[in-house]
C-alpha cells in the first residue's frame, strides 16, 4: 500500500496508538458469541476499513455470526475523508477507530485477511489469507469497493459452512481403525480405568480392544462365536463376552485379555448389563430369559424368564426393576431383578423395538422402533409421553443428561440428535455416519459418542469418535 504518513506524524501518534491497542485488542470469542474476522492493511484506515464495513453488512444480511474489524501494520490515526464519504454513500460507517495490529489480535482472530504483507513478528502462527492485486481505495474507491465486495461474496459461504459445522451438536473427532475386520459389528463396552473400548466384532468372531487415549487398536481377541454383547465388570476387572452361536459367555482378565472362564447359557447370548449396585452381571439369552451372573464366583445364580428373546434392556438400580424390550412379543416387560417376578407388560402397537434407554433424571423409558421408525417416550409406569420420527434401523440410543439430549444410532447411516424440552423431543440434527453403523456407545465420563462402522463404502472397519458440543 502507498504510504500515507510522514515520519513525524507517525511519531506523534505512538502514545495514543499504544493506549488504543491495550483497550481494544481482539479477545477470543466465547462459543455463543460472534467470531472475529480481522482485515489488515498498511495503515488500517483504507482497504481494511472498507473490507470490514462491507463484510459486516454482508454478514448481517446473511445472519452470519461473524464480526469484522480493521487493523493497521503502521497505524494512521484517522480514516481519510474519501473513504468515509464512500462508505456513507453506501449507507455504511467505518468499522472501528483505527487500531494497530497486535500479536494478540492475530491469536484471537478466527480469520485474518490482509492486503499487505504482515511482518513475521506480528503474524505469530496465525494463518493469513492475502487479497493481493486490489488497488488502494483512496485512489479509486469504486473499483476497490467492487473488488473487495466480490472477494467477500466468495468468503461468506465458506465461513457460513464453517459456522454450521461448529454449531453441529456432534463433531467427528477421530476415526480409529480396527484392522482387517469383516462383517457386522455389534455392541460396545468401556473400561474407564484403562480407557479401553471393547468392540463385539460379530461377523469376524472377535473382540477389538481399542486404546482410547492413543486412538489406536491395542489388540484383537479371536476364537469367539458371533460375539454380540460385551460388558466390563470393574470390581473383578473382567471382560464378559456373550456369544450368539453357542450361547456361551466368555470371561477375560483385563490386562492381557487371557481367558479366565466360561458360562454356558444354552443359546443366543446377547446384551450384557453390569449391575454395580447388586454386584451382578445380567445377560439376555435364548428364547426368553435374563441370566444373573455372580462376578465373584463366575457362575449363574438365577434366571429370569421372559415371553420372548430380550433385546436391549435397562436396569433401574434404585427400584431393582429391569425394563426389557421384547420385539417378537411387541412388548416391553418390567421385571423385578431380585425375585424374577414380572411386574408389568406394556403392549406396543409398533414393531422392531430393539433399542432402549432410561432417563433417570426424568423417570422415563425411551424406546426406538424400526417399523415404523419412531422414538417413543414412556413414564416408568408405561404411560406414553411423547413420540418423534427418527432415522431407520435403530440399534442404540442414549441420554446425554448434561446437555438434555438423546442420541439415536441408526444403521441407515445417521445419528439423530434430539433436544429435550419438557415433554417435547425435537430433532436438532441428523449427523451422517455410514450405512450399517447402527451400534454405538455414549460414555458420559469421557463425554464422547463412539460409533461402530463396519467395513464398506465408507472405508475399513473403524470406531468413529464424536465429541458433543457445546
Secondary structure, 3 states (H helix, E strand, C coil): CCCCCCHHHHHHHHHHHHHHHHHHCCCCCCCCCCEEEEEEECCCCCHHHHHHHHHHHHHHHCCCCEEEEEEECCCCCCCCHHHHHHHHHCCCCCCCCCCECCHHHHHHCCEEEECCCCCHHHHCCCCEEECCCCCCCCCCHHHHHHHHHHHHHHHHHHHHHHHHHHHCCEEEEEEEECCCCCCCCCCEEEECCCCEEEEEEHHHCEEEEEECCCCEEEEEECCCCCEEEEEEECCCCEEEEEECCCCEEEEEECCCCCEEEEEECCCCCCCEEEECCCCEEEEEECCCEEEEEECCCCEEEEEEECCCCCCCEEEECCCCEEEEEEHHHCEEEEEECCCCCEEEEEECCCECCCEEEEECCCCEEEEEEEECEEEEEEECCCCEEEEEECCCCEEEEEEECCCCEEEEEECCCEEEEEEEECCEEEEEEEEECCCCCCCEEEECCCCEEEEEECCECCECCEEEEEEECC
